[in-house]
Amino acid sequence: MGHRGVDLAGVAGQEVRAVEDGTVTHVGTIAGRGTVSVLHPSGIRSTYEPVVSIVAKGSVVTRGAVLGRLQGTGSHCAPAACLHLGAVRGDAYLDPMTFLRGGQRVRLLPLAPE
C-alpha cells in the first residue's frame, strides 16, 4: 500500500484546520490513530491523522475551520509530532500540497546561466 500523502511537522495539541470547504464524511479511529475526512465540492477527499476531532460526521466546514487537535501519540513521525495529510479523488491519490499552494503545482526549471 505505501505512504500516500505528506507529513507536516507539528506540535501535539496544535489545531488541525480544513484545507478547503466541505462536508465531514468520517470521524473515527484507524489503527489507533484519530482520523478525519472531508469531502470537498471538487470531489477530492482530504484526510487528516492523527487528530482528536471536535467535529462530527456530516458537519459542514469552511476552509480554515478547526477540525480538531494534533494527537501527541500515534504519529508515525514519533517521537516528533506530525500531521499526515492525504488527498484522493475516487481511487486516485493526489498531491495534497496543491491545497496548501493554492492549486499550483511545483515545477522545477533548469538553472539559468549566470
Rosetta blueprint (number, residue, H / E / L):
1 M L
2 G L
3 H L
4 R L
5 G L
6 V E
7 D E
8 L E
9 A E
10 G E
11 V L
12 A L
13 G L
14 Q L
15 E E
16 V E
17 R E
18 A L
19 V L
20 E L
21 D L
22 G E
23 T E
24 V E
25 T E
26 H E
27 V E
28 G E
29 T E
30 I E
31 A L
32 G L
33 R E
34 G E
35 T E
36 V E
37 S E
38 V E
39 L E
40 H L
41 P L
42 S L
43 G L
44 I L
45 R E
46 S E
47 T E
48 Y E
49 E E
50 P L
51 V E
52 V E
53 S E
54 I L
55 V L
56 A L
57 K L
58 G L
59 S L
60 V E
61 V E
62 T L
63 R L
64 G L
65 A L
66 V E
67 L E
68 G E
69 R E
70 L E
71 Q L
72 G L
73 T L
74 G L
75 S L
76 H L
77 C L
78 A L
79 P L
80 A L
81 A E
82 C E
83 L E
84 H E
85 L E
86 G E
87 A E
88 V E
89 R E
90 G L
91 D L
92 A E
93 Y E
94 L L
95 D L
96 P L
97 M H
98 T H
99 F H
100 L H
101 R L
102 G L
103 G L
104 Q L
105 R L
106 V L
107 R L
108 L L
109 L L
110 P L
111 L L
112 A L
113 P L
114 E L
